[in-house]
Amino acid sequence: MLDTAHLLLAACMFLGAALYSSVGHAGASAYIAFMALFSVAPAVMRPTALTLNILVASFASIRYARAGLFRWRIVWPFMLGALPFAFIGGGIELPGHYYRPIVGVVLIIAGVRLLWPRQLSENRVLRDPPIAIGILLGTVIGFLSGLTGTGGGIFLSPIIIFLGWSDLRTASGVAAVFIFGNSVAGLLGNLATVRSLPEELPIYVAAVMLGALVGTAFGIKFATTYVQRALGLVLVVAGLKLIGVY
């Protein structure tokens, strides 16, 4: 029997999946933020976030690719560097007193990015990312994503947009595919963590998949700037909680 707290957490995850998938992300940082606010144990956070990420990212990848919002040439150098290091990062078990501040910083970065989304939409002459630089950046992003239980999209999207390697809409499809690969590699890096998956996982899965259905529909057709800013504030608050500010 699900209690009110679990149902509220599922509702929050629905919101996170809807908002994040609207920009091609799978929502791991939001899921971790909400789990932190509901005082979920750190050992449960990472495998739960990665499992939900895989499901949402796979769905988002298909929808954005079918809408023509994806370019393989952009993503493959990053994935080449990221996947093995996401696997390595996923195999590292961090004690809670290390995991919390690291993830807290990641959440604050993600929140700040969502609070000022307009800065990511400047018009530039687009070019393909240099292969060597893409691989190098991918190794760093992959390791961080595996270590923290996120998909890495919060790092990839601003990089490829700021550097003129993708427009805002195509970046959604690129991020979705990248996040799917990283999330799978991160979870495979430490399959033992799946023992920590919560009994409430099925309700969380239903919530995020419904959120992804709504979010990707919005992302293909509309902008969600103001709602993203609201979620950004939540992420910053949760990040501050994890690093012990309050």
C-alpha positions as CSV (number, residue, x, y, z in Angstrom):
1,M,0.0,0.0,0.0
2,L,1.5,3.3,-1.1
3,D,1.5,6.1,1.4
4,T,1.0,9.8,0.7
5,A,4.7,10.5,0.6
6,H,5.4,8.0,-2.2
7,L,2.4,9.3,-4.2
8,L,3.6,12.8,-3.8
9,L,7.1,11.8,-4.9
10,A,5.7,10.0,-8.0
11,A,3.8,13.2,-8.8
12,C,7.0,15.2,-8.5
13,M,8.8,12.7,-10.8
14,F,6.0,13.1,-13.4
15,L,6.6,16.8,-13.3
16,G,10.4,16.4,-13.6
17,A,10.1,14.0,-16.5
18,A,7.6,16.2,-18.3
19,L,9.8,19.3,-18.0
20,Y,13.1,17.6,-18.7
21,S,12.0,15.6,-21.6
22,S,10.6,18.8,-23.2
23,V,14.3,19.7,-23.7
24,G,15.5,16.2,-24.5
25,H,16.7,15.3,-21.0
26,A,15.6,12.3,-19.0
27,G,15.2,14.0,-15.6
28,A,17.8,12.2,-13.4
29,S,18.8,15.4,-11.7
30,A,15.2,16.2,-11.0
31,Y,14.5,12.7,-9.7
32,I,17.5,12.9,-7.4
33,A,16.5,16.4,-6.2
34,F,13.0,15.2,-5.4
35,M,14.3,12.1,-3.6
36,A,16.6,14.3,-1.6
37,L,13.7,16.5,-0.6
38,F,11.8,13.4,0.5
39,S,14.8,12.1,2.4
40,V,15.4,9.0,0.3
41,A,18.6,7.2,1.2
42,P,21.6,8.0,-1.1
43,A,22.1,4.3,-1.9
44,V,18.6,4.3,-3.5
45,M,18.9,7.5,-5.4
46,R,21.5,6.6,-8.0
47,P,20.1,3.2,-9.3
48,T,16.5,4.6,-9.2
49,A,17.5,7.7,-11.1
50,L,19.5,5.8,-13.7
51,T,16.7,3.2,-14.2
52,L,14.1,5.9,-14.8
53,N,16.5,7.8,-17.0
54,I,17.0,4.8,-19.3
55,L,13.2,4.5,-19.8
56,V,12.6,8.2,-20.4
57,A,15.6,8.7,-22.6
58,S,14.8,5.8,-24.8
59,F,11.3,7.1,-25.4
60,A,12.5,10.7,-25.9
61,S,15.2,9.5,-28.4
62,I,12.6,7.8,-30.6
63,R,10.2,10.8,-30.5
64,Y,12.8,13.4,-31.3
65,A,14.5,11.4,-34.0
66,R,11.2,10.8,-35.7
67,A,10.6,14.6,-35.6
68,G,13.9,15.1,-37.4
69,L,15.5,16.7,-34.3
70,F,18.7,14.6,-34.1
71,R,22.1,14.5,-35.8
72,W,24.3,11.5,-35.3
73,R,27.5,13.4,-36.3
74,I,27.1,15.7,-33.2
75,V,26.6,13.0,-30.6
76,W,28.9,10.1,-31.6
77,P,32.3,11.7,-30.6
78,F,30.9,12.5,-27.1
79,M,29.4,9.0,-26.7
80,L,32.7,7.4,-27.8
81,G,34.5,9.1,-24.9
82,A,31.6,9.0,-22.4
83,L,30.3,5.4,-22.4
84,P,33.4,3.6,-21.0
85,F,33.9,6.3,-18.4
86,A,30.2,6.3,-17.4
87,F,30.7,2.5,-16.8
88,I,33.8,3.2,-14.7
89,G,32.0,6.0,-12.7
90,G,29.0,3.8,-12.2
91,G,31.2,1.2,-10.5
92,I,32.5,3.6,-7.9
93,E,30.5,3.5,-4.6
94,L,30.7,6.8,-2.9
95,P,29.9,7.1,0.8
96,G,26.9,9.3,1.6
97,H,29.0,12.1,3.0
98,Y,30.8,12.3,-0.4
99,Y,27.9,11.5,-2.6
100,R,25.6,14.2,-1.2
101,P,27.8,17.3,-1.8
102,I,28.9,16.1,-5.2
103,V,25.4,15.5,-6.4
104,G,24.3,18.8,-4.7
105,V,26.8,20.7,-6.9
106,V,25.5,18.9,-10.0
107,L,21.9,19.8,-9.0
108,I,22.8,23.5,-8.5
109,I,24.5,23.6,-11.9
110,A,21.4,22.0,-13.5
111,G,19.1,24.4,-11.7
112,V,21.1,27.5,-12.7
113,R,21.0,26.3,-16.3
114,L,17.2,26.1,-16.2
115,L,16.9,29.4,-14.5
116,W,18.5,31.2,-17.4
117,P,17.5,29.1,-20.5
118,R,17.6,32.1,-22.9
119,Q,21.4,32.2,-22.7
120,L,21.5,28.9,-24.4
121,S,19.4,29.9,-27.5
122,E,21.7,32.5,-29.1
123,N,21.8,32.3,-32.9
124,R,25.2,31.2,-34.2
125,V,26.7,29.7,-37.4
126,L,26.6,26.0,-36.6
127,R,29.5,23.6,-37.3
128,D,30.2,20.0,-36.3
129,P,32.2,19.5,-33.1
130,P,35.8,18.5,-33.6
131,I,36.1,14.8,-33.0
132,A,39.1,14.8,-30.6
133,I,37.5,17.6,-28.5
134,G,34.2,15.8,-28.4
135,I,35.8,12.5,-27.2
136,L,37.8,14.4,-24.6
137,L,34.7,16.2,-23.2
138,G,32.7,13.0,-23.4
139,T,35.1,11.2,-21.1
140,V,34.7,13.9,-18.4
141,I,30.9,14.1,-18.8
142,G,30.6,10.3,-18.8
143,F,32.6,9.8,-15.6
144,L,30.6,12.5,-13.8
145,S,27.3,11.0,-15.0
146,G,28.2,7.5,-13.9
147,L,29.5,8.7,-10.6
148,T,26.4,10.8,-9.7
149,G,23.7,8.7,-11.3
150,T,22.7,11.4,-13.9
151,G,22.7,11.1,-17.7
152,G,25.1,13.9,-18.5
153,G,22.6,15.9,-20.5
154,I,22.9,18.9,-18.1
155,F,26.5,19.2,-19.1
156,L,26.3,18.2,-22.8
157,S,23.4,20.5,-23.9
158,P,24.9,23.8,-22.8
159,I,28.3,22.9,-24.3
160,I,27.1,22.0,-27.8
161,I,24.8,25.1,-27.9
162,F,27.2,27.6,-26.5
163,L,30.0,26.4,-28.8
164,G,27.8,26.5,-31.9
165,W,27.7,22.8,-32.5
166,S,23.9,22.5,-32.4
167,D,20.7,24.6,-32.4
168,L,18.4,24.5,-29.4
169,R,15.9,22.1,-30.8
170,T,18.3,19.6,-32.4
171,A,20.2,19.6,-29.1
172,S,17.1,18.0,-27.5
173,G,17.3,14.9,-29.7
174,V,21.1,14.7,-29.3
175,A,20.9,14.9,-25.5
176,A,18.2,12.2,-25.4
177,V,20.4,9.7,-27.2
178,F,23.5,10.6,-25.3
179,I,21.7,10.3,-21.9
180,F,20.3,6.9,-22.9
181,G,23.7,5.5,-23.6
182,N,25.3,7.0,-20.5
183,S,22.5,5.8,-18.2
184,V,22.8,2.3,-19.5
185,A,26.6,2.3,-19.1
186,G,26.4,3.8,-15.6
187,L,24.0,1.2,-14.4
188,L,25.9,-1.6,-16.0
189,G,29.0,-0.3,-14.2
190,N,27.5,-1.5,-10.9
191,L,24.7,-3.9,-11.4
192,A,24.8,-4.7,-7.7
193,T,23.1,-1.3,-7.0
194,V,19.8,-2.6,-8.5
195,R,19.3,-4.4,-5.2
196,S,18.6,-1.0,-3.8
197,L,15.7,-0.2,-6.2
198,P,12.6,0.7,-4.1
199,E,9.4,-1.4,-4.0
200,E,7.6,1.7,-5.2
201,L,9.6,1.7,-8.5
202,P,6.6,0.6,-10.7
203,I,4.6,3.7,-9.7
204,Y,7.6,5.9,-10.4
205,V,8.0,4.3,-13.8
206,A,4.4,4.9,-14.7
207,A,4.7,8.6,-13.5
208,V,7.9,9.3,-15.5
209,M,6.7,7.6,-18.7
210,L,3.5,9.6,-18.6
211,G,5.6,12.7,-18.0
212,A,7.8,11.9,-21.0
213,L,4.8,11.5,-23.2
214,V,3.6,15.0,-22.2
215,G,7.1,16.6,-22.2
216,T,8.2,15.3,-25.6
217,A,5.0,16.5,-27.2
218,F,5.6,19.9,-25.8
219,G,9.3,19.9,-26.7
220,I,8.6,19.2,-30.3
221,K,6.0,21.9,-30.7
222,F,6.3,24.5,-27.9
223,A,8.7,26.2,-25.5
224,T,8.5,25.7,-21.7
225,T,10.8,28.5,-20.5
226,Y,8.9,29.7,-17.5
227,V,8.1,26.3,-16.1
228,Q,11.8,25.3,-16.6
229,R,12.7,28.2,-14.4
230,A,10.4,27.0,-11.7
231,L,12.0,23.5,-11.8
232,G,15.4,25.2,-11.8
233,L,14.6,26.8,-8.5
234,V,13.6,23.4,-7.0
235,L,16.9,21.9,-8.2
236,V,18.9,24.7,-6.6
237,V,17.0,24.3,-3.3
238,A,17.6,20.5,-3.3
239,G,21.2,20.9,-4.2
240,L,21.7,23.3,-1.3
241,K,20.0,20.8,1.0
242,L,22.4,18.0,-0.1
243,I,25.5,20.0,0.4
244,G,24.3,20.9,3.9
245,V,23.4,24.6,3.6
246,Y,20.2,24.1,5.5
